[in-house]
Amino acid sequence: MNTENRGLSERKKQILKAIVDAHIEGGGPVGSKYILQNQQLSCSSATIRNEMAELEEMGYLEQPHASAGRVPSELGYRFYVDSLIERYAMTTNEIAQINNLLKAKMGELDQILLAASNLASNLTNYTGIAIKPRVQSVSITKFETIYLEPDHYILVAVTSTGAVKSRHIHGDYPVTQATVTRLATALNDHLTGLSADQITLPIIMKTEAQMGIDAQTVGTVIKVIYELLSELDAGEMRVSGIDRLLQYPEYSDVSQLQELLGTLEKKEDILNLVSRTETNDINVVIGSESEVKVMNNSALVFKPIVKDGKTVGAIGILGPRRMDYAKVLATLEGLSGNIADLIHGNNQWNGGLPDGGNQSNGNA
């Protein structure tokens, strides 16, 4: 949803922004008295009340009670994110914590994403999410084998998503260093670049023929490869700091919180949402914009991680609809840039946005 062209006057924008900022900070309704005392507006309290009433009629504000002030509506938050938000200036300490990821020796993308989501949760005080999105037709680009003992070796697979996976394989028959070396060669000759449904019986038979007297090793390793590709196709989601949701009154309703926790545990709905995202910008999904019904009172902000033109993961933040979007956007931008540095071996992030980078995207 894009709200940039709805034609609000500058005064209405200033009042809406003040209400959103105050509601994010305090959580309660905001009245005209607060606006008059805290904003440099050359108008009366009555004028501010009229402007707030018009913003309510236009759908940007809601009034919880007749005698109370206003709170932002979902549309109000969307306009705020798209048009009114100010860039959050990260502290030296926050930048240092993000840059510390560069010093961590993590070999797999899964570990990097989980560490980033943990840090995102700590920095924003919301729930962090690390996502490996579903990938259509994922394949393995390289196989390696590591001999351990006569009945035990390790299969290492580099996937088309950039992930490196390893599996310990125990066989019912003895193998040698030469056997597992030849096995890696045969797998690279016949199985690289193929998705699970492309690994057909004729291809398996060619692989077995290349292995000769050690053809029996192929059946075991093919089963492992199928399981590995199936796991990668399914996607994965890890959640950090889920207990932080309990700090916010939006989640005081036990039944609603249980439904949200159930959605996070099942993972399917959020994985579908992220996997279908086509933009590489930060995505801000507010309330009912999400197809995940139990998130009507929440917002999900996530940033895809791209390598060689492919989305290989995403990091995100889940919190109440009134989350501190400016800080969340800055944190995810910094972390995603840092992850790119880890993947591509660039220099450390300095707290700024990439040239021409977008801070947010309303696409759900």
N, C-alpha and C positions, 0 to 999 in steps of 0.2 A: 504494500500500500504506500502510495506517495502522496503527501499532503502539502507539498511545497507551493502549490499554486492556488491555494484557497483564499488568498487575498485578504488576510487579516491586516488591520492597520498596525502601525508601529506601536501604538499604545496598547492595543490588545495583545500583541506579541510580548511586550514587556510585562504586562500583568500575568499572562499565561505562564511565562518563564518563571516569574517570581513565585507563583503558586506551585508549580511543579518542583522547583528547587526546595521550597519550604516543606512540601509534602514528603519529598524524598528524605529530608533530614529529620522531620518530626513525626510523620505518619498521620497527623490529624488534619481536620479541615482548616482551611486558611480563609480569614475574613478580610474585609476591606480595610479595617484598622491596621492590620499587619502590613498590607501593601502601602498604605499611606505613610507609615512610620519608617519603612525600610526601603522604599523606592523613591527615586528623585523624579516624581511626577508633578507637573504643574497643573493639578486639577483637584477638585474637591473629593471628599469621601463619597458623596452622592454620585458623582461621575464614575468613580471606580466601581461602585455597586452596580450601576447601569451597565458598564462594560462587562463585569462579571456575569450579569444576567444574560447579556447577549452572547457571551462565550458559552454559557450553559445551553441557550437555545440552539446554538450552532453545533453543539455536541462535544465541545472541548472540555467542559467541566460538568461535574455532577454535584448535587447537594444532598448529602446523606440524611440530613434532618432539616426541617423547615426553618429552625432558628440557628442553624449552624452555618459555617462558611462553606466553601467549595473544595472539592478535591478533583484532580485531573481524571478525565475519562480515558478509556483506551485510545480514543482518537487524539486526545490532548497529549498523551505520552508519545504517540507516533509523530505528531507534529513537532514536539520537543526534540525527539531524536533526529528527525530529518532536517530541521531548520533552525532550532534555537540553542542547541547544546553548545557549551563552550569546552574547548580542549582542556583536559585535565593535565596539570603539570606534575609529573611524577617526582618524588623526592629522590635525593641522592641515594638514600638507603634502599628505596624500592628498585631503582635502576641497578644498584649493586647486587641485590638479590636475584634479579632477572639475569644479569650477566654471569652470575655464579653457575648457571646451567652450562655455560661453555666449558667450565673447568671439570664438570662431571664426566667420567669415562663410562658412557652408556653406549653399548654396541647396537642395540635394537631400537627401532622407532617406538615400539610399545613402551619401553622404559622411559624414553624421552617425553612422550605424551603424558604418561602418568605423573612424572615429576613436574611437568609444566602445569597440569591441572591441580596438583597439590599446592603448588606455589600460587596459582591464580586464586584458589580458595582462601589461602592464608592472607593474601594481599587485599582481597575485596571483602572478605567475611561473608561470602556466599558459597554455594555448593559448586565445586569444580567438576568438569566432565571431560574425560579423555575418550575420543572416539576413533575407531578404525572403521570407516564407512564400508558398506557393502560394495563390492567391486564385481562388475560383470566380466566374466571371462578372464579372471586372474590366472596367470601362468607363472612358471618358474623359468628364470633366464639362465641360471647356472647351478650345477650340482657339484658338491665336493664330498668326499668321504674321509673319515679319520679312523684309522685302524686302532683298536684298543687291545683286544684279546681274540683268541680263535673263535669265540662265539659272540663277539660284541664289537660293534663299530658305530660311528656317528654319521648320520646323513645331514649335510648342511645344504640348505636351499636358499638361493637369492631369488625373491619374487619380483614380478613386474611392478609391484607397488613400492619396491625399494626395501621391503622388510627382509630380514635375514632370519630364517627359522632353522632350528636343529632338532633332530630326533635321535634318541638312542635306540639302536636296533639290536635285539638279541635273536640269534638264529638257532635252529635245532641242528645245525651242521657246521663244521669248522670252516673258517675262512682265513685267508692269509692277507698280508699287506698287498700283495700283487692282485689278489682277487678284488678287494674293495677299490683299488686304483682303477682296475679295468671296469668295474661296475660304474664308477663315476663317469668314465669315458663313454660307456654305452648309454647311460642316461642322458648325457649332454648331446650325444649324436642323434637320439631319437625322440626325446621328450621335452626339450627346451622349447619354450614358446607356445606350448599346447595347454589349453584349458582342460579341466577334468573330463568334459564330455568329448574332447578330441583325442583322448588317450584310449584308442580302440584296441580290440584284440589283435588285429594285424600288426599294429605298432608294438604291442607287448611281445608278440612272437618274434619280430625283428630284433628286439632288444635281447630276448633270450638266445636267439641264434648267435648274436655277437658274443655272448658270454660263454658259449660252448658248454664245456663240462660243468661250469658253474651256473648254468641257467636257472637252477633252483633258487638262487639268491634274488632273482627278479620278482617273483611272485610276492615275496615278503615286502620288498621295498616299494612295489607298486601300490600295495595296500596303504602303506604309510603316506605315499604321495597323494593318493585320493583323499585321505583324511585331512592332510595338510591343506590342500586346495579347497576342500569343503569348508574348513574352518575359516580360511581367508575370505571366501565368498560370503560367509554369514555375517561378517562384521563383528565388532566388539565394542563394548562400552564399559568404562570404569568410572566410578563416582568417588569424589573426595569431599570430605567435610559436610556430609549430609546432615549431621546434627546441627549445623549452623542455621538451618531453616527454622528450628525451634525458637530462635531468638526473635522472630518476627510475628506480630499479632495476626498477620494474614494466614498463618498456619496454625492458629489456635483451635480451629475446628478439627477435632480428632478424626472424624470420618473422611473429611477432605484430604487431610494429611496422609492418611493411610492409603487413599486412592493414588495420590501422587507418588508415595513411596513404592507402591505396587507397580506403577508405570516405570519408575526408575529401575526396579528389580527385573522386570520383564524385558526392558530395553528396546523391544521391537519398534514401538511407535516413534521413539526419538531417533533410533537408527534409520528408520525409513525417512524421517524428516530431513536428517542431515545428508543421507545418501542421495536424495533426489535434488539436492541443492546444486544449481548450475553455476553460481557466481563464486569467485574466489575472494570476494570482499568479506568483511565482517557482516554477519547476518544478525539482525535484531528481530526476534519474533515475540510479539507482545500479546499476551492473553489469548483471546479467541482467534487471532490471526493464525494460531497453531491448530493443526488438525488433531492435536492431542487434547481431548476435551478437558481432562483434569487440570490443565495448565491455564484455565481461564483467569486465575488470580496471580499468575506467574509470568515471568519473562525468561526467554532463553536467548542468550547471545553466544554465537560461536564463530570461529574463524577456521576455514579450511587450511590445511597445510599442503602445499603443492611442491612436487618434485618432478622435473622433466615434463612439465605440462599436465601431470596427473595428480589428482587429489589422493594423498596417501594417508590422511588422517585429519582430525580436527580437535581443537580444544575449545571448551565452552564454559559458560557460567549460567547457573540456574538460580533464580532468586525471586523475590516478590516483584510485582509489576512496578512498584515504586523504587526499584533498585537504583543505585548511583551509576547511571549509564556512562557518564563521562569517565569515571575511574575504571569501570569495567572495560570500556572500549580501549582506553590507553593501555591497560594491563594486557589484554589479549593481543593488541598490536605489537607490544614489546616482546611478549613471549613467542608469538608466531615468527617474528623477525629473528629471534634468538634461535628458534628451532631450525629456521632456514640456514642460519650460520653454522649450526652443528652439522646439518646435512651437507652443505656445500663448502664448509671450511673457510667462511669469511671472517672478517674482524668483528669485534663485539659491538653490540647495539649501544647507542648513546642516548636513548630516551626519546628520539624523534620519530616522526612518521616518515615512511619512504616518500620520495618525491612523487607528487601526483597521486598518492595513496588516498583511498576513500576511508573514512572512519566508520561508516555504517551503511547498511543496506537493508531496506525494508522487505526484501523478498523472503517469503516463507517457503 
